[in-house]
């Protein structure tokens, strides 16, 4: 039996960290997301201020031009001699020629300064918008990466649960390829695969140490904090254990999401192939019978399951079978449908009927018209 050396302990510490909500990967992503959100919010404020400034400068430029033109015109028509008496009496030094000269000199310079300030604000606005767009793209990218990281974490936890239950049946390649996504080097991948495939060598001892230190294993903590996605159960569970579970005062009920994932797995899907938004949409329209019927019907017609992975809405489409039958009725093959699934997404059954009728009334054979042209 391999001893729980300091190197193995460090590796297991790293693995167990990746199993929880405080995972260094998830924590780093959250820090990046928060930074991007702060940048986005700051840029939104700066963008609004710059837009207001540009609008004000544009208005200022217009007013300067209009009023300056009027002033120049008025001064041209004023002759000092026409007001000589009153100006002398009031002791006012009024020289329209000098004023006109000043206006003609200062007005263009002032308008140019306003234009320069406005162009500078526009340039700054472009930079702010670019930085804001980068932040938005980063937030969207992190959301995708987080979904993938959580999916990888779920799979890692599943492997650990299987190992701790003593019934792991995952290949080494499956384990190492998963750990590669967590940036483990090749040596770490191989060692971790051995630990999971032969848990009696070190994993059980490590888990026992966790129990001794906290009174509860990290697996127990996970189970109490959040129900597992998969209900992993040893097929060799004894009758006594099953009776004890049945007599337990805690009543366990599957959540809708857990039920959906179990059903997808039973039907031959890897639920991790679906995005979180796909799962949410399926749950929002969830009907177990419709989903099962659509998948079984597709299998019977020779359609591959990834038709649904790429178009999750077909799982809960109540007209799915009718639309398939209509397309096959006009002479199309299942492979035509598989290569052009958008026709099932875009059109209802009545839409398909109408399109086929139009083709026929135009003298065309629907069978000869490619589905991509529908």
Long-range contacts (C-beta under 8 A, 24 or more apart in sequence): 1-200, 1-201, 2-201, 2-202, 3-202, 4-202, 4-205, 4-206, 4-209, 8-191, 8-195, 8-202, 8-206, 9-206, 11-188, 11-191, 11-192, 11-195, 12-195, 12-202, 12-203, 12-206, 14-188, 15-156, 15-160, 15-192, 15-195, 16-218, 18-153, 18-156, 18-182, 19-153, 19-156, 19-157, 19-160, 19-218, 19-222, 20-218, 20-222, 23-149, 23-153, 25-149, 25-182, 26-146, 26-149, 26-150, 26-153, 29-142, 29-145, 29-146, 29-149, 32-138, 32-142, 33-138, 33-139, 33-142, 33-146, 36-135, 36-136, 36-138, 36-139, 36-142, 37-135, 37-139, 39-131, 39-132, 39-135, 40-132, 40-135, 40-136, 40-139, 43-128, 43-129, 43-131, 43-132, 43-135, 44-132, 46-128, 47-125, 47-128, 47-129, 47-132, 50-121, 50-124, 50-125, 50-128, 51-125, 53-121, 54-118, 54-121, 54-122, 54-125, 57-114, 57-117, 57-118, 57-121, 58-118, 60-114, 61-111, 61-114, 61-115, 61-118, 64-107, 64-110, 64-111, 64-114, 65-111, 68-103, 68-107, 68-111, 71-103, 72-100, 72-103, 72-104, 72-107, 75-99, 75-100, 75-103, 76-100, 147-275, 147-276, 148-181, 150-276, 151-272, 152-178, 152-181, 152-182, 154-229, 154-272, 155-272, 156-182, 157-222, 157-228, 158-229, 158-230, 158-232, 159-196, 160-196, 160-219, 161-219, 161-228, 161-230, 161-232, 162-232, 163-195, 163-196, 163-197, 163-199, 163-203, 164-199, 164-203, 164-204, 164-207, 164-219, 165-232, 165-234, 166-199, 166-234, 167-234, 167-235, 168-196, 168-197, 168-199, 170-196, 170-197, 172-197, 227-252, 227-255, 227-258, 229-257, 229-258, 229-261, 230-258, 230-261, 230-262, 230-265, 231-258, 231-262, 256-283, 256-286, 257-283, 259-288, 260-286, 263-288, 263-291, 263-292, 267-291, 267-292, 267-295, 267-296, 267-305, 268-295, 268-305, 269-305, 269-308, 269-309, 273-306, 273-309, 274-309, 274-312, 278-312, 281-312, 281-313, 282-312, 282-315, 282-316, 285-313, 285-316, 286-316, 287-316, 287-318, 290-315, 290-316, 290-317, 290-318, 291-315, 291-316, 293-321, 294-320, 294-321, 297-321, 297-324, 298-324, 301-328, 301-334, 302-334, 302-335, 303-334, 303-337, 303-338, 304-338, 307-337, 307-338, 307-341, 310-341, 311-341, 311-342, 311-344, 311-345, 313-345, 314-341, 314-344, 314-345, 317-344, 319-348, 319-349, 320-344, 322-349, 323-347, 323-348, 323-349, 323-352, 326-352, 326-353, 326-356, 327-352, 327-371, 330-356, 330-366, 330-367, 331-366, 331-367, 332-367, 332-371, 336-371, 337-371, 339-371, 340-370, 340-371, 340-372, 343-371, 343-374, 347-374
